[in-house]
Amino acid sequence: MKHKIFMLIVCTLVTQLAFAQNISINEGSGFFRVKGNENHEKDSITVFYHQPKKFTKNSKHLIVLPGAGRNANDYRDSWIEISEKYNVLIIALSYPEKTYDYGNYHLAGTVKDLDFSRGVSFKKGTNQVHINEDVIKFNFNENKKDWIFTDFDRIFKLVKRITKSNQKTYDMFGHSAGGQILHRFALLYPNSKADKILASNAGTYTFPDHETKFPFGIKNTGISTKWLKNSFKKNLILFLGELDNKTETRGRMLRSKTVDKQGVGRIDRGRNFYKFSKTFANKTKINFSWKLVEIPNVGHDYKQMAKAAGEYLYIER
């Protein structure tokens, strides 16, 4: 039995190495594909990159997560100017909607048995999606190996090896659905190699609230106050567009009796998430490293938010 397990591990490592050897990253823009995690081994993630002209082993790495459109190539392109200006390697991840649905993307695989066949309605002429929480059922997925959060360190490690980089950490930017993923990444999976995590214009949030059920709180997730000490240490930046309010029509807006308590517009929800988290940390006497940054005169616009994020992350202060 031990011999079979050993051979399985060896075969897996050999397969992964062979797969990695076919990948190259060159100056300019390109893409390659990698396999998904343990729960998505038959699926692939397309990695769109841009390597700046002056790239060196000491250049920083930025992983970018797109919104619900999964258009990582467009998101990559919106970072090219910043990439060249500040000499940053851009790595934008595209998770296909066919194999990564709402539960596997927006919620990062932290739920299972999610059924949207009933309890979902679209308000005609608006961007609002209403869900009936009494009808939609699911379970929290305790198997962290299924969460797409595991992909980020893995892909960084692969890119680091290919480019012979000296970097020990990477930064992240996610907009809309990508913003949802990244605040949950900091909250639920804090022991990663990610440094600065910019969660931009998220539509809903998972509050560190033990009284509210997941995904809008952490009730029944097993996430303890002790665990949150690590979460609040992360360099999470809530990156909000000032005009991404209740009148913004771009992007889908999830509505339900629970999520509406977070606020009506995305900026209100982000502000309330930050306020609740900071208050929780103060009450429990936990050090709190998260920041709130609001970008004036910008709504639900990933290009403008990317430009502001690049200046925030890499301009010398």
C-alpha positions in Angstrom: 0.0 0.0 0.0 2.8 2.4 0.9 4.6 1.6 -2.3 1.5 2.4 -4.3 1.1 5.8 -2.5 4.7 6.6 -3.1 4.5 5.8 -6.8 1.3 7.9 -7.1 3.1 10.9 -5.6 6.1 10.4 -7.9 3.9 10.1 -11.0 2.0 13.2 -10.0 5.2 15.2 -9.5 6.6 14.0 -12.8 3.4 14.9 -14.6 3.4 18.4 -13.1 7.1 18.9 -13.9 6.5 17.8 -17.5 3.5 20.2 -17.7 5.6 23.1 -16.3 8.5 22.5 -18.8 6.2 23.3 -21.7 5.5 26.8 -20.2 7.6 29.8 -21.1 7.2 33.5 -20.1 8.8 36.0 -22.5 9.0 39.7 -22.9 5.6 41.3 -23.7 2.1 39.7 -23.5 1.2 36.0 -23.7 -0.6 33.2 -22.0 -0.3 29.6 -20.9 -2.5 27.1 -19.1 -2.2 25.2 -15.9 -4.3 22.5 -14.3 -6.8 23.3 -11.6 -6.5 22.2 -8.0 -7.4 18.9 -6.4 -11.1 19.4 -7.2 -10.5 20.6 -10.7 -7.7 18.4 -12.0 -9.5 17.9 -15.3 -10.0 21.7 -15.7 -7.5 24.3 -16.8 -6.9 27.9 -15.8 -5.6 30.2 -18.5 -2.9 32.5 -17.2 -2.5 35.8 -19.2 0.8 37.5 -18.5 2.7 40.6 -19.3 6.5 40.7 -18.7 7.9 44.3 -18.9 10.9 45.2 -21.0 13.1 45.9 -18.0 12.1 42.7 -16.1 14.7 41.3 -13.7 14.8 38.7 -11.1 13.9 41.4 -8.6 10.8 42.6 -10.4 7.6 42.4 -8.3 4.7 40.0 -9.3 1.0 40.9 -9.3 -1.7 38.3 -9.7 -5.0 39.8 -11.1 -8.5 38.3 -10.8 -11.2 39.5 -13.1 -14.9 40.0 -12.5 -17.7 37.7 -13.4 -16.9 38.1 -17.1 -13.7 36.1 -16.5 -12.0 38.3 -19.2 -8.5 38.0 -17.7 -7.0 39.0 -21.0 -8.7 42.4 -20.8 -7.7 42.9 -17.2 -4.1 42.0 -18.1 -4.2 44.6 -20.8 -5.4 47.3 -18.4 -2.2 46.7 -16.4 0.3 46.9 -19.2 1.1 50.6 -18.8 1.6 50.1 -15.0 3.7 46.9 -15.7 6.1 48.9 -17.9 6.1 52.0 -15.8 6.9 50.2 -12.5 8.5 47.0 -13.9 5.9 44.6 -12.5 5.1 41.1 -13.9 1.4 40.8 -14.4 -0.3 37.4 -14.0 -4.1 37.5 -14.8 -6.0 34.3 -14.1 -9.0 33.2 -16.2 -11.3 30.6 -14.6 -13.8 29.4 -17.2 -17.4 29.9 -16.1 -18.4 26.4 -17.5 -16.3 24.7 -14.9 -16.1 27.4 -12.2 -19.6 28.6 -11.4 -20.6 31.2 -8.8 -19.8 28.8 -5.9 -16.5 27.9 -7.4 -15.4 31.4 -8.4 -17.1 34.2 -6.5 -17.2 32.0 -3.3 -13.8 30.3 -4.3 -15.0 26.8 -3.8 -15.9 27.3 -0.1 -19.4 25.9 -0.7 -20.7 22.6 -2.1 -24.0 21.3 -3.2 -25.1 24.8 -4.3 -28.2 24.8 -6.4 -29.3 27.9 -8.2 -32.1 26.2 -10.2 -34.7 27.8 -7.9 -34.8 30.9 -5.7 -33.1 33.2 -8.2 -34.8 36.1 -10.1 -33.6 38.9 -12.2 -35.2 42.3 -12.0 -36.0 43.3 -15.6 -34.2 46.5 -16.8 -31.8 46.5 -13.9 -28.5 44.9 -12.8 -30.1 43.4 -9.7 -30.2 39.6 -9.0 -32.5 38.6 -6.1 -32.0 35.4 -4.2 -34.4 33.7 -1.8 -32.3 32.5 1.1 -35.1 30.2 2.3 -35.0 28.3 -1.0 -31.3 28.2 -2.0 -29.5 25.5 0.0 -25.8 24.6 0.2 -23.1 23.4 2.6 -19.9 24.9 3.7 -16.9 23.0 2.1 -14.4 22.4 4.9 -11.9 20.8 2.4 -9.5 23.7 1.9 -7.8 21.8 -0.9 -10.9 22.5 -3.0 -10.7 26.2 -2.6 -9.2 28.2 -5.5 -7.1 30.1 -2.9 -4.6 27.2 -3.2 -4.0 28.1 -6.8 -2.4 31.5 -6.1 0.7 30.3 -4.2 1.0 27.4 -6.6 1.0 29.6 -9.7 3.3 32.1 -8.1 5.7 29.3 -7.3 5.5 28.1 -11.0 6.1 31.6 -12.4 8.9 32.2 -10.0 10.7 29.1 -11.1 10.2 29.8 -14.8 11.4 33.4 -14.5 14.1 32.6 -11.9 12.7 35.3 -9.7 14.1 36.3 -6.3 10.6 37.4 -5.1 9.3 35.7 -2.0 5.8 37.2 -2.1 3.4 38.6 -4.6 0.7 41.2 -4.7 -3.0 40.8 -5.8 -5.7 42.8 -7.4 -9.3 41.6 -7.9 -12.2 43.6 -9.2 -15.9 42.9 -8.6 -16.2 39.1 -8.4 -12.4 39.2 -8.1 -12.8 41.6 -5.1 -15.2 39.1 -3.5 -12.6 36.3 -3.9 -9.7 38.4 -2.5 -11.4 39.6 0.7 -12.5 36.0 1.4 -8.9 35.0 0.6 -7.5 37.2 3.4 -10.3 36.3 5.8 -10.4 32.5 5.3 -6.9 31.6 4.0 -4.5 34.0 5.6 -1.4 31.8 5.6 -0.5 32.5 2.0 2.6 34.1 0.4 0.4 37.1 -0.8 1.6 40.5 0.5 -0.7 43.4 -0.5 -4.2 42.2 -1.4 -6.4 44.8 -3.1 -10.1 43.8 -3.1 -11.8 46.2 -5.4 -15.5 47.0 -5.8 -16.8 43.7 -4.4 -20.6 43.2 -4.6 -21.0 41.1 -1.4 -18.8 40.4 1.6 -18.3 37.7 4.2 -18.3 39.5 7.5 -16.3 38.1 10.4 -19.7 37.6 12.1 -20.3 34.4 14.0 -24.1 35.2 14.2 -24.6 35.3 10.4 -24.6 32.2 8.2 -22.0 31.8 5.4 -21.4 33.3 2.9 -22.4 36.6 4.4 -21.0 35.7 7.8 -18.8 32.9 9.3 -21.4 31.0 11.3 -20.9 27.2 11.1 -17.6 27.6 9.2 -15.3 26.7 12.1 -13.5 30.0 11.7 -12.6 31.0 15.3 -11.7 34.3 16.8 -8.2 32.9 17.2 -8.0 32.2 13.5 -9.1 35.7 12.7 -5.9 37.0 14.4 -4.0 35.8 11.3 -6.7 37.1 9.0 -6.5 40.7 10.4 -2.6 40.6 10.0 -2.9 40.4 6.3 -2.3 43.5 4.1 -5.9 43.6 2.9 -6.9 46.9 1.2 -10.6 47.5 0.6 -10.3 49.4 -2.7 -13.6 51.1 -3.4 -14.8 53.4 -6.2 -16.6 56.4 -4.8 -19.3 56.3 -7.5 -19.9 52.6 -7.2 -23.1 53.3 -5.3 -26.7 52.3 -5.5 -27.2 54.2 -8.8 -24.3 52.3 -10.6 -25.7 50.0 -13.3 -22.6 48.1 -14.3 -22.0 44.6 -13.1 -24.5 42.3 -11.3 -25.8 43.3 -7.9 -26.8 40.5 -5.6 -29.9 41.3 -3.4 -31.3 39.3 -0.5 -32.7 40.0 3.0 -29.3 39.3 4.5 -26.9 40.9 2.0 -29.0 44.1 1.8 -28.1 44.6 5.5 -24.6 45.2 4.3 -25.7 48.1 2.2 -27.4 48.9 -1.1 -24.5 50.1 -3.2 -21.1 48.4 -3.4 -19.3 51.3 -1.7 -21.7 51.1 1.3 -21.2 47.4 1.6 -17.4 47.8 1.5 -17.5 50.6 4.1 -19.7 48.5 6.4 -17.5 45.4 6.0 -14.5 47.4 7.0 -16.2 49.1 9.9 -17.6 45.8 11.2 -14.3 44.1 10.9 -12.4 46.9 12.7 -14.9 47.0 15.5 -14.7 43.3 15.9 -10.9 43.5 16.1 -11.0 46.3 18.7 -13.5 44.4 20.9 -11.5 41.2 20.8 -8.2 43.1 21.2 -6.7 41.8 17.9 -4.2 43.8 15.9 -5.9 45.1 12.8 -3.9 45.7 9.6 -6.6 46.1 7.0 -7.1 49.4 5.2 -9.9 51.2 3.4 -9.1 53.3 0.3 -11.7 55.2 -1.7 -11.0 56.4 -5.2 -12.8 59.6 -6.1 -14.9 60.0 -9.3 -14.7 56.3 -10.2 -17.6 53.8 -10.3 -17.6 50.1 -11.3 -14.8 50.5 -13.8 -11.9 48.0 -13.6 -9.7 50.0 -15.9 -9.8 53.1 -13.8 -9.5 51.1 -10.6 -6.5 49.2 -12.0 -4.8 52.5 -12.8 -5.4 53.8 -9.3 -4.3 50.5 -7.8 -1.0 50.5 -9.7 -0.2 54.0 -8.4 -1.2 52.9 -4.9 0.9 49.8 -4.9 4.0 50.8 -6.8 4.6 54.6 -6.7 7.5 55.5 -4.5 6.3 57.4 -1.4 
